[in-house]
Amino acid sequence: MLATPVSIAAPFHPASAPDYVPLRQLRDLQLARLRATVRRAYHQVDLYRRRLDERGIRPDDVTSLDVIRLLPFTVKADLRDAYPFGLFASPLTEVVRLHASSGTTGKPIVVAYTREDVDVWTNAMVRTLASCGLGAGDVVQNAYGYGLFTGGLGAHYGAEGLGATVIPISGGNTDRQIMVMKDFRVTAICSTPSYFVHVMERARELGVDVRALPLKVGVFGAEPWSESMRRHIEADSGIKAYDIYGLSEIIGPGVASECAAQEGLHIFEDHFYPEIVDPETGEPVPDGEEGELALTTLSKHAMPMIRYRTRDITRFLTAPCACGRTIRRIQRISRRSDDMLIVRGVNVYPSQIETALLEVEGTLPHYQIILTRERGLDRMEVQVEVTAEIFSDRVGALEQLQMRLEQAIDRVTGLRVDVRLVEPRTIQRSEGKARRVSDRRPQ
Amino acid sequence: MIIHQLSLFLENKPGHLAEPCRLLARENINIRALALADTSQYGILRLIVSDWEKAAALLREAGYAVKVTEVLAVEAPDRPGGLAHLLEIFENSPINIEYMYAFPFDRSERAVMIFRFDNPEAAIALLKAAGIGVVDSVEVYNR
C-alpha cells in the first residue's frame, strides 16, 4: 500500500510513487537490494572481493542495513586505477552504454550501464523532473552537454520517459539557445546554473525579455551553487529554479532532486543508499549533522558502487518534507571537500565568495578566483565582471563598488582580497561546469 | 538640449580602446567627442556619437557594459578666462560638476564644453539665467 501523497501545489506523477513508500517497506526493499548488490560486487569484481575478504565480511553477513558501515569505502582513485573496465560487474555483452568523466587530472573515469541500468537511470530522472513539477506537455530544452558527460543523455531519457517534448540542443551556441527558447515556446530548461546565468545575460543583450517567455522551470545541477544564486536567477528570470544532484560514478543526474518545497533534495534511496560520514574518520555522523555524503548503489548491475565517497558536504534534513515524500532529504550541496582552498591558512570555499558578491546589490555572479604567491605570501584576487547594471560613468562609483565587494568578501571569509573589475565576458564561460578557481601558486 | 553620452567600461590593456571604435566605424557612426577616465586597472570611455541609440545597441550586442548618461554641451568664449567665468556660475550653487571635457567644435571664438552635472535640469536653468548658451543636441550629433 502506498501512502497518500500530500500535494503541495505540484501535481502527482505516477512515476513518483516510490517517493512516497512507507518507511518500513522502503527499508526492507533497501536491505534486499543491498544484499544483492554486495553479492554481485563480491562475486564479479576483484577489488570488492579483495577488500571484503580483508575485513572478513561475506555477502551473507549483510543481514541488516546497519551492516553497511562495516563495508569498505570506494573512492575516486579506485575508479581511476581500474581504468578502463576494471570495476565492471557485467560482461561487455551485457553493457549497452559507456560514459566517462572529463578527467581533469590524469585518466578519465569510465562508467557502464546494462539495459536495466539505463532503465533505472531513466526512472530516477523521470522522478527528478516530475519532482520539479514537469510532465507531459512541457517543452524541455536540454542544454546539458550530450556525449561522454552523463548530463545530456540522463536528462534526455528522463524527459522523454516523462512524456515531455525534448529539444536535445546540448550546451553552447547561446544565441541559438535563446532563439529556440523563444520560438519553440520552451517551458523548462536543463543546464548548469552558471550556464543559465550566461543565457539570461545574453538574452538581455539581445533585447529578449526572458520573463515574458513561457519558460517557467529551470532544472539545474552538475555544480554546487548557492541559495543566493537561486534567488538571483528566480528574481531575474521569473522561473522556478530547482537544484538536482547526481554524479557519474553513481549513475549520473538523478540521484537526488528538490521538490516544490525547494528545501533540500530528496534522494531516490530505493536506488541509491545515502550515508553521511565524517570526512576525516569515515565514521557516520549523528543524524542531521554535516559530513560527507557516501552513496551505495542498490539497483545497478554493470557497475555497483559500495559506499562511494562523493566529497560533497551536506547533512540529512530530518523533519518530514511538506511535499509528503518519505524518502530522505539532504541539504543542498554548496561545497565539495575537494573545492576547499587554503589561503594564508584560512579555509575558503568558492561558494562563500559567491554569497559575498551577491550580497552587494546588482552583482551578477560571473567571477573567478585567482590565487598567486608573492614573496611567500598567498594572494587572492577575485575578478568580477562589470555588467551594465553595476557599471557607472563615474570613477568614484566604481571604486566604491570595488571596496564594497572587498568588504563583503572580508565579512564572509575573514580574508583581505583584491577585487579586480574586468570587462563583461572576459571570464571564460563554460557550457558545462563553471571553473571558478585558478590556483597559480607554485606547489 | 540634453545630450546623450555613452560610457563604456574598458580594461587598461593594449587594444581594448581600439575595438569599440572599430565597431562604430564599421557602422558609419561618427565619434563627435570623447574623454577617457583612467585608473591603473581600468578606464571609462565616454563618447558622444552621431547616433547614440544605434551605437548603444551595437555596443551592447557586442557585449560591452554601456551606460547612457545625460550631459550638457555648454558654450564658453574661446579666450583667457572664458572657462573660469563659466565655472563661477556654479561655484555658489548646490549643483556639482561630476566631470567635464572639451568638445572639438568649429565655431569661431567659441569653445564648447561637455558637462556632467549631478542635476542637469537645475544646471540648464542656472545657465539660462546667466545668459550662457547651451548647444542644441541636433547640432552636437550631426556634423
Chai-1 contact restraints between the chains, C-beta under 6 A:
chainA,res_idxA,chainB,res_idxB,connection_type,confidence,min_distance_angstrom,max_distance_angstrom,comment,restraint_id
A,E205,B,R60,contact,1.0,0.0,6.0,A-B,restraint_1
A,E205,B,E61,contact,1.0,0.0,6.0,A-B,restraint_2
A,V386,B,F9,contact,1.0,0.0,6.0,A-B,restraint_3
A,V386,B,A65,contact,1.0,0.0,6.0,A-B,restraint_4
A,T387,B,A65,contact,1.0,0.0,6.0,A-B,restraint_5
A,A388,B,A65,contact,1.0,0.0,6.0,A-B,restraint_6
A,F391,B,F9,contact,1.0,0.0,6.0,A-B,restraint_7
A,F391,B,A65,contact,1.0,0.0,6.0,A-B,restraint_8
A,F391,B,K67,contact,1.0,0.0,6.0,A-B,restraint_9
A,D393,B,S7,contact,1.0,0.0,6.0,A-B,restraint_10
A,D393,B,I44,contact,1.0,0.0,6.0,A-B,restraint_11
A,D393,B,K67,contact,1.0,0.0,6.0,A-B,restraint_12
A,D393,B,T69,contact,1.0,0.0,6.0,A-B,restraint_13
A,R394,B,E98,contact,1.0,0.0,6.0,A-B,restraint_14
A,V395,B,A37,contact,1.0,0.0,6.0,A-B,restraint_15
A,L421,B,Y42,contact,1.0,0.0,6.0,A-B,restraint_16
A,V422,B,E11,contact,1.0,0.0,6.0,A-B,restraint_17
A,E423,B,E11,contact,1.0,0.0,6.0,A-B,restraint_18
A,P424,B,G63,contact,1.0,0.0,6.0,A-B,restraint_19
A,P424,B,A65,contact,1.0,0.0,6.0,A-B,restraint_20
A,R425,B,G63,contact,1.0,0.0,6.0,A-B,restraint_21
